[in-house]
Amino acid sequence: MQEPAEAAPPATTRRSRAKAERRAQLLRSAARLIAERGFAGVRLEDLGAAVGISGPAVYRHFPNKDALLVELLVDISRRLLAGGTAVVAHTTDPRDTLERLVDFHLDFALGDPDLIRVQDRELHSLPDDARREVRLTQRRYVEIWVGILCRITPDLAESDARTMAHATFGLINSTPHSADPRSPEGTRAVLRLMALSALAAAPQLQPANNRPTTSTEDR
């Protein structure tokens, strides 16, 4: 007996596409406004004015400011984790993987500097459950880098690899302050070179179990 053909998924309607585009526009504008004014200094009415709609129309997309901030910060942490996971899944050589991870993070930092500022300043403003999710997702992203660094240098202590990953994020995430708007490619080249040069220092680190310890008699 022939299996019935599966129904084709409904085509995306013009109205649903317009709604999705408006939501994306609101999120981009929200990131910019919150980066400039802080979360407390932005009202949904301000956001509506920024994209040319009324304040009440914003509530069709977001019930309140907290929901807006949650979507901004939870989404970016998920995007980073998904992107990092995809890089690892599609590469085999760990050094190549590390370069691709740096490039991926540069794409984020140069493409979404407002989100970096919002995350740095407003993570504490999230509701507790959303803040926990963001931190957990961020930790999982860090561990992707830790795993690759330890594959490149098997004797590298995980704690050192973790420190290196966080320091690399700090360098690359400096784009809200360091990026030259007249030369984004120049900024990218400088940050890429600095990040890869710093990460290349891993083989020079002593394994944790070979490091000299400082006794109280030496102090």
Steps between C-alpha positions, in 0.01 A plus 500: 500500500640834401577736784304825482711792392594736779332833485731776388578759769295815459671767299625799691248775456588855417348606829707255706817608319422863569440421867831313526685787332339753733598290803860480378500876444372556854774278643774682309368838611460379858863389511613839374280700738586290806870519414471880482265572791501194721207267559335729756517792258303338218121469483310289253350825373854620418560180311180543302598853406842378386346265244204717404213323679285591797586393852199267530601328175826388666294295747386280214857371487619527862277504810751709699859622515620194690383272219689715251825484697460126552467444127804714425737334745373144497499502121857620466631242747317226308634630169857493628462145631337379178765668286789366704349152494463519121864606456621200699265264314630605159876501565741227605839666545497677841720789385271564206204474737653760730551743212141448392378558856691829508348599164153404619533709816638791300190484277286531810701776664527714188141436397329551837704745711181639657413155632843474661438823688152391603627167627786661694275756665162337534544130575404576860171650378375164368251295699675227702405209276611677182826611662573141601434380146730764352781411740461127442496546123804726515689242707423234241637731229818557702546125538503460122809722490653324800463164328672620183785671687562181698500294180767728355707486821414181693709604804314829532301521821128550442502795738767668287308425182192653658694812594631526145151467354358771724795729425445447127134592536602813689736600220256435218201641689682832528348597165248749648805701607781392266336460161585766244177570304711629212688171470303200630722261303805658656351455847421139423852429377659652810273316744539171313878525503508592869260222599680227307842621617387491863343157464816369336676556832325196647789257432728730701293455817627249750267213582325568828659198673851623410466852632704603801293563809565779743521389861435723796875492575571664166276797566 
